Amino acid sequence: MPPADPGRVLLFSIGEPIPKDICDAKPSVACRSAWNLSRSEDFTRFFHNWLDGLVTALMWAVMAFLLAMVVRYYLHRLITRVTNRIALGTVPGRTRAKPQTTAAALVNERRRQRMETLSSVLRSIASVVIYGVALFTVLGEIGLNLTPILTGATVVGAAVAFGAQNTIKDLLAGLFMLLEDQYGVGDVVDTGSAKGTVEAVSLRITRLRDVNGVVWYVRNGEINRLGNESQNWGRALLDVPIAPDQNVDDIRKLLQETADALVADPDWEELILEEPSVWGVQALTNDAVVVRVTIKTAPNQQHKVTRELRARVKRAFDEAGVSLGSLA
């Protein structure tokens, strides 16, 4: 075997060895591939001088973003699976759900909508983080100094955050609102500036529709105080004015019987959570004695129950000959 040429120290890689004066001491994958495919020193030297850096950067970019896409896909699946399991109230191994009452169905629907929004937020955050890490990995591998880039990004981010502080405030308020389950679609809420039924909830805007059909768009960051009439349970409350000459004890008994009949009605029993209660005299005037009756109901059903109770009380009073008082 002839002695090796001292001026042509060989680097061993896949295929035939690469002459040292063509590629670097640690040849890149692209340079090794160019030599193995061409076996031409001139072509390999040209490739190394003009194309090696670009092709290597492209290879790193492709591999990094392919890996990022795979990680993103499986992470999104995991987030969706976990949030769906929470939304459905299921546990591993459970295949059949128990029958639900109307109230339980409303609670589950509310939880499902909240989990869908949170799932969307988590998926977006995961995508930004994964692709951001892939991008900076590629930039570091091609030899760019990341310090000025990070410094510039920090300055730009601070400027954007200062200019969009109201939007950021809305987004943070919306996120905490969802996490704390302050309200959801279908709830009747009073935000101070508007009152109505919640039709849509996003991180930035809550859309309400009032009793007149007017749609209100309320920024989440502007809601300082909120009243929710539909969370967990509601209360049907009816104040009945009767004439001052009527017997209050008889009226309380009649109201209790009327409310009990409503609770016993199969068409209404699913909406009522507790037995009705006649609280007694709520107010006194020269023209009326106000007696209050209440019924604890399923969420967002108190107004429907109140209307039915009011109609039944009117019929019962007409049959018993009870005179109503005047609140004017």
HELIX and SHEET records of a PDB file:
HELIX    1   1 VAL A   29  SER A   38  1                                  10    
HELIX    2   2 GLU A   41  PHE A   46  1                                   6    
HELIX    3   3 PHE A   47  LEU A   51  3                                   5    
HELIX    4   4 ASP A   52  LEU A   88  1                                  37    
HELIX    5   5 THR A  102  GLU A  141  1                                  40    
HELIX    6   6 LEU A  146  GLY A  163  1                                  18    
HELIX    7   7 GLN A  165  GLU A  180  1                                  16    
HELIX    8   8 ASN A  220  GLU A  222  5                                   3    
HELIX    9   9 VAL A  248  ALA A  264  1                                  17    
HELIX   10  10 GLU A  269  LEU A  271  5                                   3    
HELIX   11  11 GLN A  302  ALA A  320  1                                  19    
SHEET    1   A 2 LEU A  10  LEU A  11  0                                        
SHEET    2   A 2 ILE A  18  PRO A  19 -1                                        
SHEET    1   B 5 VAL A 215  ARG A 219  0                                        
SHEET    2   B 5 ILE A 205  ARG A 209 -1                                        
SHEET    3   B 5 LYS A 195  VAL A 201 -1                                        
SHEET    4   B 5 VAL A 188  ASP A 190 -1                                        
SHEET    5   B 5 GLY A 227  ASN A 228 -1                                        
SHEET    1   C 3 GLY A 234  ILE A 242  0                                        
SHEET    2   C 3 VAL A 289  THR A 297 -1                                        
SHEET    3   C 3 SER A 277  LEU A 284 -1                                        
END                                                                             
